[in-house]
């Protein structure tokens, strides 16, 4: 997809990435104190590689053959728009790569994928205590006043 002078490459997930993807996604889930059964990992990975337009897509950040970050995103309908919108569900950078622009490049790549798909909106959620990520989000996105509720 794209590569910078520092060798960071953003590209789609490949089947051969499964082991490192699992390490990265586990790190993401650990941050949110979430443990998922193995079958969810298998199902999620299969969906990420599938060709169903309703399923998720995944981009990874790679340098020197090592995966340093990932993002999962999907397109869905929106009652207020004719076009689909893009939900960036997961974004994670390996601890050793933080502060090096990996997350920003992944977000920008999702923006580009949304533009290519004709989806004018990209949105995501984060925990209010995720201060380091929010510093980036404040630069690449716009904080909205919405509050999320979910079924108990």
C-alpha positions, 0 to 999 in steps of 0.5 A: 500500500504505502511505504515511507523513507523510514521503511515503515510499510502499511499493507493489508493483512496476509495469511502468513501474518497470523502469529504476529497478528495474534501477538499484537491483537492480544496486546490490544486486548490486554490493554482493555483487560479483555480475554477472548477464547481461541475460537474468537481469534480464529473467527476474527482472523478468518473474517479479516482475510475474507472477501465479504464486504460486511466483514472487517478489514485489517491493515498492518504496519511493517518494518524490516519484516516485523509487524509493529501495529494493526488496525481493524475497520469496517464499512457499514450503512448509516441511516443519515447518509446515502454512503457507507461510513467507516468504523475503525474498531481496533488500533494498536501499536507494539510498545517498542514502536510507540511514538514513531508515527505507526498509529498515525500512519495506520489511521491515515491508511484507513482514511485513504481506504474510506476515501477509496470506498466512497465512505466520507465518514470515519469514526472510532471509540476509545476509553477516556483514560487512554490519554496517550492515544487521545493526544494523537486522536485530538490531532487527526480527528475531532472529538464528538459530544456523543456518549455511548450506552450499551445493553447491560 
